[in-house]
Each structure stands twice: as C-alpha cells, then as structure tokens.
Amino acid sequence: MIITLYKPGADGSIRYYSIHDRQPLLTSRYALTVAWRAGEGRERDKIYGFETLAQMDSKIRQIFKRKIKDGYTLLYSYIRERPSIAAAVEELARAKA
C-alpha cells in the first residue's frame, strides 16, 4: 500500500507526504513508514511498528485525516490485495499436486 499526498508550500515548493507499508520491521509484525519532503529537499521519514492490522489501519486513518485537514490533496494511491488464508492454503495444495 502506498498513499502520496501533496500541497503547495508558502515558498512555492511542493510538499510531499507518503505513507507506505513496503518496509518490514524485525521487531513488529506490521510496519508503516511515513516520509515527507519539500520540493527537491531531503526526505525525512518515521517508521511505526504494530502487532495487529487493526492498529496499523487506525494509524493510517489518523495520519490521512490529519494531513487532509492540513490542506494536503491525494496525489497517488495503490493498495495491493492480500490473498486470504483460505486462498493461500488452496494455492499451496494445488502446487503440491
């Protein structure tokens, strides 16, 4: 999953804010990375770790709501469908046959 937001800065630069779950953590089951930058400036990031998907989903909603209130607009989003456990087991059974 990746969500990228943007807004024009007061100095004319464009501010970018991205949220993604592509970077795993060794210390938590689920991870969320938040990255931001202004124009071509240096990107900064913060990584959050979660034990459940519900906790991660709650944080995504919290961040998204806050950034929309701050004036950001959605630039890009992509969410990869995760297969269900049943589908994964079925696929594994087919592979063994």
N, C-alpha and C positions, 0 to 999 in steps of 0.2 A: 504494500500500500504506500502510495505517496500522494501528498497534498501540497501544492505550492500556491502560496498567496503572494500578492504584491500590492504596493501602494506608492504613489509618487511622494517623494520626500520634499521638505520645505526648500531644500537647496537645489531641486531639480533632478536629483538622482532617484532611481527606482529602488525601493526597499523590497527585498525578497524574504519570505519566511516559508520554510519547508518542514513538513512533518513526514517521517517515514519509518517503516519497521524492517528495513533491509539489513540492519547491522545487529547480529545476535550478541548476547552477553553470556559470559560464562557463569555469572553469579545469579542470574534470574532466568526464569522460563521464557518470558516475553520481554522485548525491548522496544523502545520508542526513541527515535532521535529527532531532535528539533534543531534546525540550522537556520541562521539568519545572516544577512549581509545587506549593505547599502551600495548600490551601483556595482562597480568593479572592485570594491573593497574586500578585505579579508573576511572569509566566512568564519563564523563562530558557531559552536554547537553545544548542545546539552543532551545527555543520554539518560533516560529514565528506565528503570527495571521494574517488572511487575511479575507477580506469581500467577495471576489469572487474566484471561482475556477481558473479563468484565472490568477489571481495574484499568487495563490499558485503554479500553473503549471509553471509559469515563474521562480519562485524561485527554484523549483526543478531542472529545466533545468540549471539554473545558477550555482547551487551548484554542480550538476553532472559534468558539463563541466569543472568547476574549479578543481575538485578532479581528474578527468581523466588526466588533464594537469599536475597535481602534481604527477602523477605516480601511482595512485590507479587503481585497477582492480576490476571488478564486481565479487563478491562472490555469491550473492543471491539476487533474486528479486521476489516479489509477488505482483500482483495487483488484487484486488477484483473488479469484475464487479459490478457497481452500476446500479440497475434497473432504467429504465426511469420512468418518472412521469406517462406516459400512462399505463405502465405495472403495476405500483403500484396501480393506480386507478382501473384498471381491476381486480387485485387480491383482492382488498378491496370489490369490488362489488360482486365477487364470494363468499367471506367469509360471506357477509350479506345474501346471498340467501339460 
